[in-house]
Amino acid sequence: MPDEPKTLDPAARPAATAGDSPAPDRDRPVGTAPRDTEATTVTQATPTTPATPGASAAPGTPAAPAVPVHRRFLVPVVLGLVLAALNLRPAITSLGALLEEVSEGLHMSGSVAGVLTSVPPLCFAVFGITAPRLARRFGPAAVVCAGMAAIFAGLVLRPLAGGTAAFLAASALALMGIAVSNVLMPVIVKRYFPDRVGTMTGLYSMALALGTSVAAAATVPMTDALGGDWRLGLGVWAVLAALAVLPWLPLLRDHDGGRAGASRTDTGASRTGAGASRTDTGASRTGAGASRTDTGASRTGAGASRTDTGAPHMGAGSPRMDTGAPRTEAKDPAQAAAPRVTRSRTAWALGAFFGLQATGAYITMGWMPQIFRDAGVPASTAGVLLAVTMVMGVPLAFVIPRLATRMKTQGPIVVALALCGLGGYTGLFLAPAAGAWVWAVLLGVSNCAFPLALTMIGLRSRTGAGVVRLSAFAQSVGYLISIPGPLLVGVLYQHSGGWGLPIALMGGLMVPQMIVGILAGRDRTVEDEC
């Protein structure tokens, strides 16, 4: 009977404690078990670990329901990260190895061939900034999958190009896929491995270094084995890109639970919603971003506690009860999930650090073999020296991120890597041929600032949404900074007639890289500054 529960003695009900939302079972028929208020109370005590870009759970929101989904996709995620990382540089380094043959085959002028070396950072800056919006719309896994498909298409079309314009367009298509994948790699790590950021960043950074060095060292021998046709030598890398698409296909379903990237489980009336957990058992619900309990007329809204006992209502976003008591406004936790990184000094420092280390990396990939060749080192040996520089990132890219996550500040690692770079450039300036192998190793160690920068992106934000924005911002700003570097080195080399001035410039860039790296490595997050 509808009015029967109203005759229950109010004294028999337990008093509500702070943070609880006990609801009287006014509509519960006599003799039936109470609805899931006890289960909700236990759930609210579960610690929260935000695991999704795009949303952060409020304190008291259970993260446990997302764990089975993450374990289900564990193998595809790890395999996808490794294969994607292997494909993030071969489109660049394979072209560098065959640049002379490509220029002759397509009748490129020297200036066009020079501009071609600056196209990768330009594409990374232009297309990388679109990654956060695409990730919010389609989910990060779907965007990375599309990125791998774009790399495959670009590498297939590039050898078929009959002119310079078509070749540049196909290269831009592949670089577009690389750009969005570059930005979203830290996001994928933060989403699926929030407690293993250093380890997983090291894994895909190691795979990236391996792909870079293998493409630099193996493209020319493979081209020779395929009859000396540069088109086949470039096109063969499309096979690796096709393999990288496959692991991401099962992960497309993970986006169905919400564009913020959470998991969703439907079992009877039980549901897990985007960004947190949502449980429907009878009339009990846990809403996205906080806890929500519907037991009869009692509700807890997203972002706060909301209690409806009879007529009073509590609005989402502030812990208030409309029973005559004054209202207290609280900040919506969803706002903290998407910081304005342009207001953060740490974000700008991280962008500058990323840009300076990228400048050194592209100068090394583009010009180091020529420096050795001009010093009298054979061409074949110069190519191997470049591969040695690139392969140094394989073991160190796994060690450095793990070490960085265990340190409160990453400044000491920044200084150590910059000193290695200074030593390498000093050696190139004084005795490029005599100590070529030592200089190659030192510069390879210095180039490991890249996995360190990626690790700091994951460490400098508390939320998945913050990582998305910080990754896009730091990489886009960084790649814009790096565009003039290779061109400036070429201009200085041409007008000075030697490598003294360009090498001095490269060594001098280590000083500001060290300074901004120390600032970016401080123990703080962008949310603290926005």
Secondary structure, 3 states (H helix, E strand, C coil): CCCHHHHCCHHHCCCCCCCCCCCCCCCCCCCCCCCCHHHHHHHHCCCCCCCCCCCCCCCCCCCCCHHHHHHHCHHHHHHHHHHHHHCCCHHHHHHHHCHHHHHHHHCCCHHHHHHHCCHHHHHHHHHHCCHHHHHHHHCHHHHHHHHHHHHHHHHHHHHHCCCHHHHHHHHHHHHHHHHHHHHHHHHHHHHHCCCCHHHHHHHHHHHHHHHHHHHHHHHHHHHHHCCCCHHHHHHCCHHHHHHHHHHHCHHHHHHHHCCCCCCCCCECCEECCCCCCEECECCECCCCCCCCCCECCECCCCCCCCCCCCCCCCCCCCCCCCCCCCCCCCCCHHHHCCCCHHHCHHHHHHHHHHHHHHHHHHHHHHHHHHHHHHCCCCHHHHHHHHHHHHHCHHHHHHHHHHHHHCCCCCHHHHHHHHHHHHHHHHHHHHCCCCCHHHHHHHHHHHCCHHHHHHHHHHHCCCCHHHHHHHHHHHHHHHHHHHCHHHHHHHHHHHHHCCCHHHHHHHHHCHHHHHHHHHHHCCCCCHHHCC
